[in-house]
Structures are given as structure tokens and as C-alpha cells.
Amino acid sequence: MPTIGWVILVVGLFLIFFFSSIKVVRTKYCYVVERIGQFHRVLEPGVHIIIPFIDNVRAKVNMQERILDVPPQDVITKDNVRIKIDSVVFFEVFDAKMCTYNIQNYQAAIMYSVLTNLRDVVGNMTLDEIFSSREVINSRLTSVLDQITDNYGVKVKRVEIKDIIPPAEITQAMEKQMKAERDKRAMILEAEGVRESEIAKAEGYKQALIKRAEGEKQQKILQAEGQAQAIEMVAKAQANAIAYVNRAIKESGTDAVVLAMRQIEAAIEIAKNPANKVYIPTDAFKNLGTLIGASELIRTNDNVKTQS
């Protein structure tokens, strides 16, 4: 019976020793192993065997990229405005041994480094520059922190400014400024719209005047052409009439016409005296209309020749 107890004890101790010697390291983790109180090695992901009671796992280091939320920090800008800045840091451990032995708490070191350097970076910028230069602040902080944490075995990937909280009075002033800017843009757009409308109206009025002038011009041209055609037709008619009279005079003889005209003129002179009675032959009345028309045409012909 005592022998069986010793066997069970030995087997139990062996199992404890065996399972204690096996270490399974998960992916994205590293184990820092010490042997008799001194650094021995770093266990990478996988299965490893150590010496129980001699080798000891000092730290299990997470090698994933992690996020460190930095609490809001009061910062005074270059133009003496107190603001709160809320930021976040993205980092990862690249050396498990250094982050275990070179710094006691690397996460706290990262946080305080962010707060300290944030004051330095923001303190050299005005409030307007801070709002418009977040990327500049992020890049500067990332560069500075990466140099600081390099000795800790930590790589700072980037620093992001989550929020910038100015004082209430500054917020109200900024809101008024933004409202003034919006009103200004609205007035500018309205003025540009009015200007474009007036330009369009003036252009339309100009085109209307041009069209009206062109219409009046065409009307005058047509009237002038009509008058010219009428004058030409009248001239042709007068020429035809004169030619006709000339032919009639030639056919009847010039002396007879002149004699008839003189007879008519003498009769008119005699008729001026109320005491005289004048008897005009019937043939004279027959030729009177012809003679008067002929004399008018002759006068017209003479005037035309004189003007020419």
C-alpha cells in the first residue's frame, strides 16, 4: 500500500512537471522568460518547453496594434486661449524584451508623452491654425512620440485629435463669425444673380433695338424702292404723253395749233370786258381740251428738260 502511494505521488509530480514545462504561445503574443531571475529568452507564437521551477514567464506581451485613449487635456494656445484637446494614440509593441525591462509601464509613458508634447506643439499655434491644421498636429506628435517610445520597444503608428473644445464664449464668437460668413456669401450670390439678371435684360433690350432698327431700315428701303418705281412709272407715262403730243402736233401742223391758241387768248381778252359779247365757234370748244392738255404737257416737258 505505501508503495502504491509513492507511485501515485511520483506520477502526479511527473505530470505536474510535464504540463508545467509546456507553454503554448498564441498568435500576436510573446512570452518573456527568465531563468533564475535573469532574462533568458522570448517565446514566439507556438509550442515551447521550459524547465519548471527554474524558468519563469515574466510577462505576456500583446504584439497587436492597440489604441490608447488619452483624456482631454487643457492647453493654452499661442494667442492665449485655453482649450481642451481630446486625442487617441495607435501603437504596437515591436520588442517584448525592451517594453518589459526598459520601462515599468509603457502605456502610461505613452500617455504622458502625448500630454507633454501636445502642450508644446499646440502652444506654438493660434486657435485658427489649430482648427485648420489637425493633420499637422497629428504628424508632429507622431514623429516626436515615435522617437521617444523607440527605446521602450514600442512603435507609435499615429496620433489622432478626436476633438477640440474651445471655451463657451469662443464658441459663441465662432458661431457668430460663421453666421456672418454665410450671410456674406448669400449677399454675394444674390448680388451676382441681380447683376446677371440686369446684364441679361440689357442684352435683350440691345437686341430688340437692333432688330427694330433693322426693321425700320428695311421698311425705308422698301418705301424708297416703291417711290423710285412710282417716279419711274410717272416719268415713263409723262414721256409717253409728250411723245404722243409731239406726234399729234406733227400730224396736225404747228401753225394750226398756234393759231388756235391765239384765237382762244383773244377771246379771253375780249371776254374780260362785261359790255362785250363773244361768240366762240363750236370747233373751238372741241379743240379746247386737246389744246390745253397739249400745252400742259409741253410745259412739263420743258421743265423736265430744264432740270436735266
C-alpha positions in Angstrom: 0.0 0.0 0.0 2.7 2.5 0.8 4.4 1.6 -2.4 1.3 2.4 -4.5 1.1 5.8 -2.7 4.6 6.6 -3.7 4.0 5.6 -7.2 0.9 7.8 -7.4 2.9 10.7 -5.9 5.7 10.3 -8.4 3.3 10.1 -11.3 1.5 13.1 -10.1 4.7 15.1 -9.7 5.8 14.0 -13.1 2.5 15.1 -14.7 2.7 18.5 -12.9 6.3 18.8 -14.0 5.5 17.8 -17.6 2.5 20.2 -18.0 4.4 23.0 -16.3 7.2 22.6 -18.8 4.9 23.1 -21.9 4.0 26.6 -22.9 1.6 27.4 -25.8 2.0 31.0 -27.1 -0.9 32.3 -29.0 -0.6 34.3 -32.2 0.3 38.0 -31.8 1.7 37.3 -28.3 5.2 36.9 -27.0 6.3 35.5 -23.6 9.4 36.9 -21.8 11.1 34.0 -19.9 13.5 34.5 -17.1 15.8 31.7 -15.7 16.7 32.1 -12.1 15.7 35.7 -12.1 17.5 36.7 -15.3 16.3 37.2 -18.8 16.6 34.0 -20.7 14.6 34.3 -24.0 11.4 35.4 -25.7 8.9 32.7 -26.7 7.4 33.3 -30.1 3.8 32.0 -31.0 3.8 28.2 -30.9 4.6 25.4 -28.5 7.7 25.7 -26.3 9.2 23.6 -23.4 10.7 25.2 -20.4 12.3 23.9 -17.2 9.7 24.1 -14.4 10.6 26.0 -11.2 13.8 27.3 -13.0 12.3 29.1 -15.9 9.6 31.6 -15.2 7.4 33.6 -17.6 8.0 37.2 -16.6 5.5 38.9 -19.0 2.9 38.0 -21.7 3.2 40.8 -24.2 0.4 41.7 -26.6 2.0 42.4 -30.0 -1.2 43.6 -31.7 -1.8 47.2 -32.7 -3.6 48.8 -29.8 -5.4 52.1 -29.0 -4.7 54.3 -26.1 -7.4 56.9 -25.3 -5.8 60.0 -23.9 -8.1 62.0 -21.6 -8.9 65.6 -22.6 -6.1 68.0 -21.7 -6.2 71.8 -21.1 -3.9 73.6 -23.5 -3.1 77.3 -23.9 -2.7 78.4 -27.5 -0.3 81.0 -28.8 -3.0 83.7 -28.7 -3.7 82.8 -25.0 -6.9 80.8 -25.5 -7.5 77.9 -23.1 -8.9 74.9 -25.0 -9.4 71.2 -24.3 -8.0 68.6 -26.7 -9.1 65.0 -26.8 -6.7 62.6 -28.6 -6.1 59.0 -29.2 -2.8 57.1 -29.9 -2.4 54.0 -32.1 0.7 51.9 -31.2 2.1 48.4 -31.2 5.0 46.6 -29.4 7.8 45.5 -31.7 10.2 44.3 -29.0 8.8 42.4 -26.0 12.1 42.4 -24.1 12.5 46.2 -24.3 9.0 47.0 -23.3 9.3 44.7 -20.3 12.7 45.8 -18.9 13.2 49.3 -20.2 10.1 50.9 -18.9 7.8 50.0 -16.0 4.5 50.9 -17.7 4.9 51.8 -21.3 1.2 52.7 -21.8 1.4 55.3 -19.0 4.7 56.6 -20.6 3.0 57.0 -24.0 0.0 58.8 -22.4 2.2 61.3 -20.5 4.4 61.8 -23.5 1.4 62.7 -25.6 0.2 65.3 -23.0 3.6 66.9 -22.7 4.3 67.2 -26.4 0.7 68.2 -27.1 1.2 71.3 -25.0 4.5 72.1 -26.8 3.0 71.7 -30.3 -0.3 73.5 -29.7 1.3 76.2 -27.7 3.1 77.4 -30.8 -0.1 77.7 -32.8 -3.1 80.1 -32.8 -6.6 78.9 -32.4 -7.4 79.3 -36.1 -4.3 77.4 -37.0 -5.3 74.6 -34.7 -8.7 74.2 -36.2 -7.3 74.2 -39.8 -4.1 72.2 -39.1 -5.2 69.0 -37.4 -3.1 66.9 -39.8 0.0 69.0 -39.0 -0.5 68.4 -35.2 -1.0 64.7 -35.8 2.1 64.3 -37.8 4.2 66.3 -35.4 3.0 64.4 -32.4 3.5 61.1 -34.2 7.1 62.0 -35.1 8.0 63.1 -31.6 6.4 60.2 -29.8 7.9 57.6 -32.2 11.4 58.8 -31.2 10.6 58.8 -27.5 8.9 55.3 -27.4 11.5 53.7 -29.7 13.6 53.0 -26.5 10.6 51.2 -25.0 10.2 48.8 -27.9 7.0 50.5 -28.9 6.1 51.9 -32.3 3.6 54.8 -32.4 1.7 54.5 -35.6 -0.3 57.7 -35.5 -1.9 60.2 -33.2 -5.4 61.5 -33.9 -7.0 64.6 -32.5 -10.6 63.5 -31.7 -12.0 66.8 -30.5 -11.0 70.4 -29.9 -13.2 72.1 -27.3 -12.8 75.8 -27.0 -14.4 77.9 -24.2 -18.1 78.8 -24.4 -17.5 82.5 -25.3 -15.1 81.5 -28.1 -17.7 79.0 -29.4 -20.4 81.7 -29.5 -18.0 84.1 -31.2 -17.1 81.5 -33.8 -20.8 80.8 -34.4 -21.4 84.5 -35.0 -18.5 84.6 -37.3 -19.7 81.6 -39.3 -23.2 83.1 -39.5 -21.7 86.4 -40.8 -19.7 84.5 -43.4 -22.8 82.6 -44.5 -24.7 85.9 -44.7 -21.9 87.4 -46.7 -21.8 84.6 -49.2 -25.6 84.8 -49.5 -25.4 88.5 -50.2 -22.6 88.0 -52.7 -24.6 85.3 -54.5 -27.7 87.5 -54.5 -25.7 90.4 -55.9 -24.2 88.2 -58.6 -27.7 87.0 -59.5 -29.1 90.6 -59.8 -26.1 91.5 -61.9 -26.5 88.6 -64.2 -30.3 89.4 -64.5 -29.5 93.1 -65.3 -26.9 92.1 -67.9 -29.4 89.7 -69.5 -32.1 92.4 -69.6 -29.7 94.9 -71.1 -28.6 92.4 -73.7 -32.2 91.7 -74.6 -33.1 95.4 -74.9 -30.0 95.8 -77.0 -31.0 93.0 -79.3 -34.6 94.4 -79.5 -33.2 97.8 -80.6 -31.0 96.2 -83.2 -33.9 94.2 -84.6 -36.2 97.3 -84.6 -33.5 99.4 -86.3 -33.1 96.7 -88.9 -36.8 96.5 -89.4 -37.1 100.3 -89.9 -34.1 100.2 -92.3 -35.8 97.5 -94.4 -39.1 99.5 -94.3 -37.4 102.6 -95.5 -35.5 100.7 -98.2 -38.8 99.2 -99.4 -40.5 102.6 -99.3 -37.7 104.2 -101.2 -37.8 101.4 -103.8 -41.6 101.9 -104.1 -41.2 105.7 -104.5 -38.5 105.2 -107.1 -40.6 102.7 -109.0 -43.6 105.2 -108.8 -41.4 108.1 -110.0 -40.1 105.9 -112.8 -43.6 104.9 -113.9 -44.8 108.6 -113.8 -41.8 109.6 -115.8 -42.5 106.9 -118.3 -46.1 108.0 -118.5 -45.2 111.6 -119.0 -42.6 110.7 -121.6 -45.3 108.6 -123.4 -47.7 111.5 -123.2 -45.2 114.0 -124.5 -44.3 111.7 -127.3 -48.0 111.4 -128.1 -48.5 115.1 -128.2 -45.4 115.7 -130.3 -46.8 113.2 -132.7 -50.1 114.9 -132.7 -48.5 118.3 -133.3 -46.5 117.0 -136.2 -49.6 115.4 -137.7 -51.8 118.4 -137.3 -49.2 121.1 -138.2 -47.6 123.6 -135.8 -49.3 126.7 -137.4 -52.8 125.5 -136.8 -52.1 124.8 -133.2 -50.6 128.2 -132.6 -53.4 129.9 -134.5 -56.0 128.2 -132.4 -54.2 129.2 -129.2 -54.1 132.8 -130.3 -57.8 132.8 -131.1 -58.5 131.5 -127.6 -56.3 134.1 -126.0 -58.0 136.9 -128.0 -61.4 135.6 -127.0 -60.4 135.6 -123.3 -59.2 139.2 -123.6 -62.5 140.3 -125.2 -64.5 138.4 -122.6 -62.9 140.4 -119.8 -65.0 143.5 -120.8 -68.6 143.0 -119.4 -70.1 145.0 -122.2 -68.8 142.7 -124.9 -70.5 139.6 -126.1 -68.2 136.9 -127.5 -69.4 134.1 -129.8 -67.0 131.1 -129.9 -67.3 128.7 -132.6 -68.2 125.1 -131.8 -65.0 123.8 -133.3 -63.0 125.9 -130.8 -64.7 124.1 -127.9 -63.9 120.8 -129.5 -60.2 121.6 -129.7 -60.0 123.4 -126.4 -59.5 120.3 -124.2 -56.9 118.9 -126.6 -55.0 122.2 -126.8 -55.0 122.8 -123.0 -53.7 119.2 -122.4 -51.1 119.7 -125.1 -49.9 123.0 -123.6 -49.6 121.5 -120.1 -47.6 118.5 -121.5 -45.3 120.9 -123.4 -44.7 123.0 -120.3 -44.0 119.9 -118.2 -41.6 118.6 -120.9 -39.8 122.0 -120.9 -39.5 121.9 -117.1 -38.0 118.4 -117.1 -35.5 119.4 -119.7 -34.5 122.5 -117.8 -34.0 120.4 -114.6 -32.0 117.9 -116.5 
